[in-house]
Amino acid sequence: MAKPQEERTLVLIKPDGVKRGLVGEVLGRLEKRGLKIIALQMMWPSREEMDNHYPKDKEWITGLGRNTARSYEEFKIPSTLTDDYGTEDPYEIGKMVRAWLVDFMVSGPIVKIVIEGLHAIRMVRKIVGPTIPAFAEMGTIRGDFSVDSPVLANVQKRAVRNLIHASGNPEESAFEINHWFKPAEIHSYKRSEEDSMF
């Protein structure tokens, strides 16, 4: 069993975060929390790489559609799902949203990062904040720097621009790290303050 302080997670700074010059801010917040950057690279992903990053199973895609339907209720969007998507089927809507995610992620360079640390998955997601910027608390990356909304994204038929992706659970983290990095590109080490932190 791995040591709990060696938990790993993947972070992608999305094209909007890179273009807005927030790479240093994101890295700084992660490091100040006591998390370690153990792999780091800027790249412009291919459509195939991004397509393979996002799950293709029906349950995950349907979840995207359900989240979209929920945003219509929460934000009281005046048009209907049928008006905007031609259907109310969450799976069909999810397929459209997934395609917009891929389109957005190949629109510019990203920064891919492996983070290591105690409860790294949960800590990173806490620092990043909820997916929808309007629900992100001030003090989180999305709460401080994201201004986009599903209301506008749905109208413009595109993904919500929320700066950053962070793995949601250990299985997702393991898959995503393996997808984006070779083992030789990941470098575990000891930070100088670890003896006083743990």
C-alpha positions in Angstrom: 0.0 0.0 0.0 1.3 3.4 -1.0 2.0 6.0 1.8 -1.0 8.4 2.2 1.3 11.4 1.6 2.2 9.9 -1.8 -1.3 10.1 -3.2 -1.2 11.5 -6.8 -3.6 13.4 -8.9 -3.6 15.0 -12.4 -4.2 18.7 -13.0 -4.7 20.2 -16.5 -4.5 24.0 -16.8 -6.9 24.5 -19.6 -6.4 26.8 -22.6 -8.2 29.7 -20.9 -6.0 29.5 -17.9 -2.9 29.4 -20.0 -4.0 32.3 -22.3 -4.9 34.4 -19.2 -1.5 34.0 -17.7 -2.6 32.0 -14.6 -0.1 29.1 -14.8 2.1 30.6 -12.1 -0.8 31.4 -9.8 -2.2 27.9 -10.1 1.3 26.3 -9.4 1.9 28.6 -6.5 -1.4 27.8 -4.8 -0.8 24.1 -5.1 2.8 24.4 -3.8 1.8 26.7 -0.9 -0.7 24.1 0.3 2.2 21.7 0.7 1.5 19.7 -2.4 4.4 18.6 -4.7 4.7 19.1 -8.4 6.2 15.8 -9.6 5.6 16.2 -13.3 5.0 19.3 -15.4 4.8 20.0 -19.2 3.1 22.5 -21.5 1.7 21.0 -24.7 -0.9 21.6 -27.4 -3.0 18.4 -27.2 -4.3 16.6 -30.2 -8.0 15.8 -30.7 -7.2 12.1 -30.2 -5.4 12.8 -26.9 -8.3 14.8 -25.6 -10.9 12.3 -26.9 -9.1 9.6 -25.0 -8.9 11.7 -21.9 -12.7 12.0 -21.4 -14.7 8.9 -20.7 -16.8 7.4 -23.4 -19.1 5.3 -21.4 -22.8 6.0 -21.6 -23.2 6.6 -17.8 -20.6 9.4 -17.8 -21.9 11.0 -21.0 -25.5 10.9 -19.6 -24.2 12.6 -16.4 -23.0 15.5 -18.6 -26.5 15.8 -20.1 -28.1 15.6 -16.6 -25.8 18.3 -15.3 -26.7 20.5 -18.3 -30.4 20.0 -17.6 -29.8 20.8 -13.9 -28.1 24.1 -15.0 -31.3 25.0 -16.9 -33.3 24.7 -13.7 -30.8 26.3 -11.4 -30.1 29.3 -13.6 -33.7 29.5 -14.8 -32.6 29.5 -18.5 -35.7 30.7 -20.4 -35.2 28.4 -23.5 -35.8 24.7 -23.2 -33.4 21.8 -23.8 -35.4 20.9 -26.9 -35.0 24.5 -28.2 -31.2 24.5 -27.7 -30.3 20.8 -28.2 -33.2 19.4 -30.3 -33.8 16.8 -27.6 -34.3 16.3 -23.9 -32.4 13.0 -23.8 -29.5 13.5 -21.4 -27.3 11.0 -23.3 -27.7 12.9 -26.6 -27.2 16.2 -24.8 -24.1 14.8 -23.1 -22.6 13.7 -26.4 -22.9 17.3 -27.6 -21.3 18.7 -24.4 -18.5 16.2 -24.5 -17.7 17.2 -28.1 -17.6 20.9 -27.0 -15.2 19.9 -24.2 -12.8 18.3 -26.7 -13.1 21.3 -29.1 -12.3 23.7 -26.2 -9.3 21.6 -24.9 -7.7 21.5 -28.4 -8.1 25.2 -28.9 -4.8 26.2 -27.4 -1.9 24.9 -25.2 -2.5 23.3 -21.8 -0.2 22.6 -18.9 -0.3 19.1 -17.6 0.8 18.4 -14.0 1.1 15.5 -11.6 0.6 16.5 -8.0 1.7 14.4 -5.0 0.8 14.8 -1.4 -1.4 13.9 1.5 -5.0 13.6 0.3 -3.8 15.2 -3.0 -7.0 14.4 -4.9 -9.3 16.0 -2.4 -6.9 18.9 -1.6 -6.5 19.9 -5.2 -10.3 19.8 -5.9 -10.8 21.9 -2.8 -8.2 24.5 -4.0 -9.7 24.5 -7.5 -13.4 24.8 -6.5 -16.6 23.5 -8.1 -16.8 23.0 -11.8 -19.4 25.8 -12.3 -17.6 29.0 -11.5 -20.8 30.6 -10.1 -20.8 28.0 -7.3 -17.0 28.3 -6.5 -16.2 30.1 -3.3 -13.9 33.1 -3.3 -10.4 31.9 -2.4 -10.6 28.9 -4.8 -9.0 29.2 -8.2 -12.3 29.1 -10.0 -14.0 31.4 -7.5 -11.2 34.0 -7.8 -10.6 33.9 -11.6 -13.5 32.2 -13.4 -16.4 34.3 -14.7 -18.0 32.0 -17.2 -21.5 30.5 -16.8 -23.4 27.6 -18.2 -26.1 30.1 -19.2 -23.7 31.8 -21.7 -21.9 28.5 -22.6 -25.2 26.8 -23.6 -26.3 29.7 -25.7 -22.9 29.8 -27.5 -22.8 25.9 -27.7 -19.5 25.5 -26.1 -17.8 24.2 -22.9 -17.8 26.3 -19.7 -14.4 28.0 -19.5 -13.4 27.1 -15.9 -9.6 27.3 -16.1 -8.6 23.9 -14.8 -9.3 20.1 -14.6 -8.5 18.0 -11.6 -9.0 14.3 -11.3 -12.1 13.4 -9.3 -11.2 10.1 -7.6 -8.3 7.6 -7.4 -9.4 5.5 -10.4 -9.7 8.6 -12.6 -6.4 9.9 -11.3 -4.5 6.7 -12.1 -6.0 6.6 -15.6 -5.3 10.2 -16.4 -1.8 10.2 -15.1 -1.0 7.1 -17.2 -2.7 8.8 -20.2 -0.7 12.0 -20.0 2.7 10.9 -18.6 5.3 8.1 -19.0 6.6 6.8 -15.7 10.1 8.2 -16.5 8.6 11.7 -16.7 7.3 11.6 -13.1 9.8 12.5 -10.4 9.0 11.9 -6.7 11.3 13.7 -4.2 11.2 15.0 -0.6 10.4 18.7 0.0 12.5 20.3 2.7 9.5 21.0 5.0 8.0 17.5 4.9 9.7 16.5 8.2 7.8 19.2 10.0 4.5 18.8 8.1 4.0 15.0 8.6 
